């Protein structure tokens, strides 16, 4: 597994670097300025569209605007908001949140372009079962523009389809399933394979029903789970209300200055805050991936820009609202920089073995330990290239000996003898578990139940949405007969992710980073080549809206009809 972890880390380092992230941010700046800040229209006109006043049962498509947004949000508002934010703070410090905000704002413009293009080029041969997404844009648009370059569009389309399948299996599926298994095991001692089996059955049952079933499930699931999470978040923030101004200042200052090591946090640089904040935000809200445009393409409408503006709401809801809640909860409780969870009765001394330093196993006293539970120590040694400081993490894991438990430590590579800091070690709360512990610190048991339930709901919705995305990629490449084999493989990955092969936050970051990296490499060129068409359509739409040449011709439907989609069902 060490070789696999190193391989994943190497690939991740190649895919993700500051230059490439600046390119993504630059794309957001370009579309923001070019459109004249379409974010404003997304936040003012978008909610009216979602309310159902523009819905028409005679328009092509399968689901209404509300269901399309819910289906897309089910792929974005997930464990990236609970576990991804925790991961960003763990690896990049508080400043990572500032860069998440920046990506959230710029991502609104990128998402608008992605969705609008997918609506312009979606396939509505079967009006009740449309197909769309960047692969349809690349496969059709270039052929229309330059017939001789149609082959290039096909290559781009197949590349994106392959990448969305890969990304759906890693970040959209395995990341979610692993987090659920980890937190369920942490709090309830449930073996990972049991969690994996339950998730697999639920996901498979919904995917079989297609986009209409996904839309109905998402329409009921997403609003409720977000409301529950936000209400509980308010409770925690109210308990620490006086800290909020100071924490907001910390987020901003840490984005531009190094963050000192403290407690369980080894310190961070401006570069690490930038890198991990941007990466986790892109993973969370999917701006630049083009994936959620596949769900939006099923919306009933004859105005592509209208659904594009609905899509532009996603990064705001996902990153600027929900992710900020999680960040403030983690920071206000101090769980990210806590003191050692377990004190050493005697500080262990390392033994040099070549360039490695080996720590003896640590016998653990009474406690609710789990087999293979990750732990870590903080040591002072030579400069840490990731942070520019002298502090490092030494990872370990707990194993059962029959008479108790023992922590086994991984070798630490250093030219300088490491010295343990803090007099103890930490349980390595990875992803969603860290967020749950933050809730528990305010109200014991709140994190145990709230985050476990929220993790299950968020993960199920996200895995289902990404299953649909990947399935559409498979259908584009291999035809409709590939749908069932893809579903079987996809559901098997849900199960595999819960078997204990992923152990640390670094492994988790590498896995999601690879899936995210490949799909962005495939999608952004499509946006660059055809983005002008989305901007042109947007300006025409806004001109007609301002002139009063179109508008809602009926009052909004009831909440029940909106959620169920009955307001766009044709009367027979």
N, C-alpha and C positions, 0 to 999 in steps of 0.2 A: 504493500500500500504506500510505503514511503516513495517508491519510484513513481507510482501513479500520481501522487500529490505533487511531486517535483515536475512531472510532465505537464500537469494541469497548470501549475504556476508559470512554467515557461511559455506555454501557449497564451495564457492570459496576459502576460507581460508584453507579448508581441502585439496582441489585439488592442490593448489599452495603454495609451500613453497620453501625456499632456497635449501633444500636437493634435492627435485625433480628437480629443475631447474639445479642444478649441475649435476644431472644424465643425463639430456638432453645434456648439454654442453660436458660432458664426453663422451657421445656417438659420438658426432661430432669429438672430439679429437681422439677417437679410430679409426674411419673410415678414418680420415685424414692421420694419421700415417700409418695405415695398407695399405692404397692404394698408399702410397708414394706421398701424396698431389695431389689427383685427381683434385683439384681445378684448377691446372695449365692446365691440358688437357681440362677441361670444358671451360676455357676462350680462348684456342688456337684452339683446334679441333672443339669444339662445334659450333662456328660461321660458319665454313665451312659446317658442316652438315646442319645447318639451311638455308644456302644459296641455298640448293637444289641440290648440285652436286652429292649427294649420293641417291637421291630419285629415286625409281623404281616403276612404276605402277603395276608391277607383284608381288610385295611383299604383304604379308597379312597386312590388316589395312584399315582404312577409310579415313585418312587425311595425308597430308605431315608433315614433321618435323616442318616447320614454323608454320603451323596451330596448331599443337599440342602444341608448345611452347606458341603461342598466346592464345590458349584456357586455358592453365594452368596459364599463366600470368594474364588472365582476372579474375582468382580467387584470385590471390595474389596482383597484382598491383591494388588496389582499395582504399576504404576509410580507410583501415589500414595505407596507406601511407599518407593520408591527415589528417584524424581524429585520427588514432592510434598514430601517432608521437606526435600530439598535446596533446593527453591524457598522453603519457609517460612523456613529459616535465612537464605537469601540476601536475602530481602525484609524479614523481621521480626526476625532475630537469634536467639540461643539461647533467649530467653524464649518464643518461639513454641512451643517443645516443651512447656513447662508447660501452655499452654492446649490443646495437643493431648491431653495426658493428661486434663485436665478433661472435654473433649468425649468422649474415649474412655469414661470412667466414666459420664457422664450419658447418652451415646449408647446404652449397654447397655439402659437403661430405655426409651428411645424406640424402639429396634429391637425390643424385646420386644412393645411395644404394636402396632407396625406389623405384625409377623409374626402375632401372635395374631388381630388383626382380619382379616387376609387369610385365615387358616385358618377363621375363623368364617363367612366369607361367600364362600369359594371355590366355583367351579362344578365339581361332580363328576358331571355328567350322563354323561360318559364317564369312568369311574373310573380308567382307565389313562392319561388325558390331561387332567388337571385344569387349570383356569384360575383364577388368583387374583391378588391385588394390590389396592392402594388403589382402583383404578377399579371393581373388583367390590364393594368395601366401600361406596363412595359410591353406586354405581348401585343397590344392593339395600337397604342398611340404612335410608336415609332414607325409602325407599318403604314399608318395613315400619313404621317409627316413625310417620310422618306421610304417609299416602297422597297428600294434597293437595300435598306438597312433593317428590313424586317427580321432578318436572321439575328441581328444584334439584340433586338427587343425580345426575341424568343429566348436567347441566352440569359438575358437579365431576368426574365420571368421565371425560368427554370432555376436560376441561382437563388432568387428570393424564395421560391417555393421550397427548395431544399433547406434553406436557412431557417425558414419559419418552422419547418418540421423539427429541426435540430433544437431551436430555441424553445419550442413548446415542450420538448422532452426534458430539458434541463431547467431553465429558470421558471417556465410556466407550470412545470409538473414536479420534478424531483425536489427542487428547492422548497416548494410548498409542503409536499408530503413529508420531507425530512423534518421540517420545523414542527409539524403537528405531532409526529412520532416522538420527537425530542421532548416537547413540553408535556405530552401525555405521559411519557415515561417518567419524567422528572417529578410530576405531582401525584400520579396515580400508580406508578410502577407497572404500567401496561407495556408488555413487550412490543417492540416496533412492528413485528410482522402482523400482529393483531390489528394495530392501527392501519397498516398498509392494506390488509385484506378488506376492512370495512370501507376505506376510502375508494378502493378499486371497484367494489360493487356499486357504490353510490354514483361514482363518476360514469361508469359504464352504462348504468340505467338511464341517466340523463342524456348522454351523448347519442344514444340510439334514437332519441326523439327528434334530433336535428335542431335547427335554429329556432323553430317555433317553441319547442319545449324549453330550450335554453333561455329564450326571451321571457317566457312565463316564470320560470324558476328564478331568473335573475331579477325580474321585476318585483317579485315578492321578497327575495333574500337580501338584495343589496341595500335598499333604503332602511330596512329594519336593523341590519347588522351595523351599519354606519351610525344610526341613531343611538343604539345601545352603547357602542364604543365611545362616542362623543359625550354622552351623558355621564358615563363612568369617568371619562377623562376630566370633565368639569369638576367632579367630586374631588379628584386627586389634586387638581390645580388650585381649587378653592382652599384646600388644606395648606397649600404652600403659596398662597396668592402673593404674599409680600416679596417673594423671590423673583417673580416673573420679570419685572423691569430689569433687574440685575442679570437675569439669564439671557434676555434678549440682547443686552449689551455684550455679554460674554460671547454669544453666537457671532455677532458682527466683528468684535475685536479679534476673535480666534480665527476668523476667515482671512485676516491679513497679518497676523503675528503668530509666532510659534506658541504652542500650548505646552506648558510645563507638565512633566510627569507627576501624577498624584494617585496614590492608592493603586487600584487595579489598572489604571490607564498609564501606558508607557510614554506618553507624550506624542505630540504631533507637530508637523510643520505646516506652513501655508500650502505647500505642494500636496501633502497627504490629505489635508482637509479638502482642497480643491478636487483632487482625484477621486476620493471615496464619496464625497458629497455629490459630485456630478454623476458618477457611475451609478450610485444607488438611486438617485432621482430618475435617471433615464430608465433604469430597470423598473422602478416603481410606476412611473406614469407612461412609459412606453413611447414617449416622443422620439421620433427618429427611427423607430422600429417598423412602423407601418402596419403592425399586427392588428390593432383595434379597428383599423379601417375595414377589415374583413367583416366584422360584426356590424358596423355602421352601414355597410353596403346592402344590408338586408332591409333597411328602413323603407317604409312606404312614403315616397315623395317623388315629385317630378322636378324638384328644384335641388340640384346637387349642392349648392352653396349652403342651403338651409341646414342640411345634415352636417356639412362641414363646420358650421358654427356651433352646432350641438357637440361635435367632437372636440372643438376647442375648449369646451368647459371642463373636459376630463382632467387635464393637468392641474387646473386650479383646485378642483375638488380633492383630487388625489394627493397632490404634493403640498400645496400652500395651506390647505385646511387640515386634512387627516394626518399627514406626516408631521406637521408642526405640533399637533396635539401630542403625538407620541414623543417627539423630541423634548418638549417641555416637561412631560411627565418623567422621562428618564433623567433629565438634568436636574429637575427640582427635587427629586428624591435622593440624589447623590449616589445612586446605585452604580453608575458608570465609573466612579472614582472611589469606591468604597474601600474601607480598611480590610485587611486579610480576613477571610471567613474562618480559617482554622489556624491557630497559633502552633508553631513548632515547640515541642517540649525541649528539644535541643537542636540548634541550627545545624543541618547536615553540611558536611564539607565535601566538595567535589574531588574526584580523582581524575588526574590528567591521563588521557589516552590518545597520544598523538596530538592532533589539533582539537580534539573533542574533550569535554569535561563531563564525566559521568557522576550523577547524583545517586546515592543509595536509595533503595525503596523506602517509603515512609509508611510505617504502620499506622493505621487510622483507628481512633477510638470509637466509641459508640456514636452512632449517627445514622440517618436515613440515606445511606449511600446506595447508588445503583451500579451494577456491573457495567464497566466501560464508560462510566461518567467522566467527562473531561475535566481536568484541573490544570492550574498553572501557577508558576512562581514568577516574581519579578526580580531580576538580578541586575546589578551594575557591572558593566564590562567595558569593552571598547565602544567606539561610536556606532550607533545604530543608523545605517544609511537611510532608513525609511523616515526617521524622525530627527536626525541630526543631534540626538542626545545619547546618553550613556546607558539607557535602560532598555532591557530586553525581556521578552516572554520566554519562559521555559515550559513547554507543554508536557502534560502527563495524562495518565488515565487511571481510573480506579478498577481494580479487579478483585474478585472474591477468592479467598484462600481456603475456604471451608471453615476456618475458625474466626473469620472476620474479613476485613478489607485492607488492601495495601495500595498505595499510589506508586506507580512506576513512571519514572521521568525519562524523557527523550534526551539523548546526548546534546550538549550545547557546544557549538563550534565557535571558538574564540582564542586569540593569541594571549589574552589576559585572563587571569583567574577570576571567574565571576563571584560576586558577593550578593547573597540574598538580601533583599530590601524588605523591611516591614515586619520581619520576624514570623512570617507565616505564609500560607498559600491560599489560593482562591478556587472556588468552584467556577469553572469557565462557563458562565452563562452566555450561550450563543444565541443570537437572533431573538426570537419571540420570548424565550425564557427570561432574558434580561428585562424585557418590558414587563413581563408578569411579575418579576421580583420587585420592580418599581411600584406596581400597584399594591403588592403585599406589604411593602414597607409603610404604607399609609393606613391600610386596613387589612390586617392579616386574613388571608383567605380570598380577598377580592381578586388578586391576580390569578390565583389557582383556578377559580371558576370562570371569571370573566375572560381572561386571555385564552384559557383552554377552549372555551366555547367559541370565542371570536376566531381563534386560530382555525378551528374546524370549519366554521362557516366561511371565513375568508378563503381558506385553502380550497374547499370544495368548489366555490364559485370561480376561483381563478383557474383551477385545473380543468374545469368544464369549459370555460371560455377558450383557454389555450388549446384544449383538445379539438375544438371546432376550428381554430385557426390552422393548426397543423393538418387537420383533415382536409381543409380547403386547398392547402398546398399540395397534398397528395393527389387530390382529385384533379387539380390543374395539370400535374405532371403525368399521372397514370390513368386518369379516368375515374368514373364513379365507382367502378368495381373495386378500387383500392381502399375505399372508405372503411370497410369492415376489417381487413387485415391491419390497417393503420390503427383503428380503435383498440384492437387486441394488443398490439405492441405498446401503444401509449399507456394503456391501463397496466400492463406488466411493469412499466417503468415506475409507476406510482408505488407498486409493491416493492420493487427492488430498492428504491430510495430509502425505505424504512428498515432495512436489514442491518444497519450499523456500519456501512462502509464509509460514510461521511462522519468525521469526528470533530473537526475544529472549524473555527470561524474562517480560517484561511482556505480550507478545502471548500467551504460553502461559497466564499467569494470567488474563488477560481472557477467553480462549476457554473455559477450564474453568469460570471463575466464572459466566459467563452460563448455560451449560448446567446447572450446579448450582443457580443461583439460581432459575430458573424452575420446576424440579421441586419444590423445597422450598416455594415459594409455593403450589403446588397441593396438596402432600401434607399439610402441617401442619394446615390447617383440617379435613381428614378425621380426623386424630388427635384434635384438640380436640373435635370433635362426638361421635365414637363411642368415644373412649378409655375411658370408664367401663365399657363392655361388656367390654373386655379385662381391666380391673382386677377386675371382678366375677367373670369366669371364672377368673382367676388365684387369687383367694382361695378359690374353691370347689375348685379342683384341689389346692391346697396342703393344705386341710383334709382331703380324701380321702387324700392322700399320708401325712399325719401319722397318720391313724386306721388306716392299713394296709388301706384299702378297695381299693387297687390296688397292683400291684407287678409286677416282671418275673416272667414265668412260664416262662422258659427261660434257659439260660446264654448268654453272648455268642457270636456266630458267629465263625468263623475270620476272620483279617484278609483273606484272599483273597475270601471270600464277601461280607464287608462292603464292600470296595472295588468289587467287580464288581456288587454288588446282587443276587447270586444268593439271598441269604437272604430276600428278599421276593418272589421269583418263585414264582408259584403252580405247584404240581405238577400235571402233566397225566397 
